[in-house]
Amino acid sequence: MLQPPNGNGTSFPLRLWTVSWKLVLFVGLFLILYIPFVLPYFKFPETEYETLASAFGRAQIEFLAMVTVILAALAMTRYVDRKPLTTVGLNSRAMFKDFGVGSGVGIVLLFVLLGILGVFDCVRVGTGRGPFDSELLWTTLALLFNTVQQEVLIHGYVQQMVRTKFGSAAGVVVSSVLLVILHWTLFHADALLLLTNIFAAGVLLGLAFLYSRSLWLPIGIHFGWNYVQGPILGMPLTSVDLWNSDLVYVVGSDYLTGGSMGLEGGMVGSVVLVAAAAIMYRKWMQKLSQNHELEHSFP
């Protein structure tokens, strides 16, 4: 069972108000830090187009967004919530291990999905040259920076802030809804299943954070899936197709495969993500049970 809220005895309206103003302050602080870097794009829109057209330019933008989100999250945690900075989950103690394990999990989930589609004869080998072009390094960094940015925002700060007032379940649900909102450009009828699956992915990542207490595990899962599906295999990623690899593509019903929306936009994606979230939930509950038994094993 998900942990109950720790509202310090305060009423529901007061806890809701606290969460609301902290969320507004957090977003506002991020924008104050980030907007000066993107102001030139408002004055000279053609510069934005030129920047985003190259992988190097996208890496620069994503790096600035990542750094400003991290600074905002650390400032809120330290000076507003009065909690240790390690609460955000970017501790370096097991960074490489957690990121590596997470990346492996994300890649395995992706290939399980492709394997299921292969059973339905929906997977084809493309004629592309593969991902090894001159922009692969910058594409890799841009995707990594974007992943870290999203995870710090959603699970590193918002999930933990909501959790302290309303419990683990609320923290996972609210952060998953926020992940959907971040993909607001997909708010149309054709992307309804994709948005639903993004919510399921948010639940999986939120549970991964609860399980590991390290943001590097969900970062790894998120990055591993996205990186292999997009830059490596050359498939659409959440309706975005910027990749030149074209090693694999899918055929058949878009409802099943996701089509141009990406693998996470189909029913097979739904099954894989929900099953993965259920497994992660079970692992987290087992860990809680073991910790509880350990605490009561000493007089």
Secondary structure as UniProt FT lines:
FT   TURN            8..9
FT   HELIX           12..43
FT   HELIX           45..52
FT   HELIX           55..75
FT   HELIX           76..80
FT   HELIX           85..88
FT   TURN            93..94
FT   HELIX           95..119
FT   TURN            120..121
FT   STRAND          123..125
FT   TURN            134..135
FT   HELIX           136..151
FT   HELIX           152..158
FT   HELIX           159..166
FT   HELIX           168..181
FT   TURN            182..183
FT   HELIX           184..186
FT   HELIX           189..191
FT   HELIX           192..212
FT   HELIX           216..227
FT   HELIX           228..232
FT   TURN            238..239
FT   STRAND          248..250
FT   HELIX           254..257
FT   HELIX           259..261
FT   HELIX           263..265
FT   HELIX           267..295
//
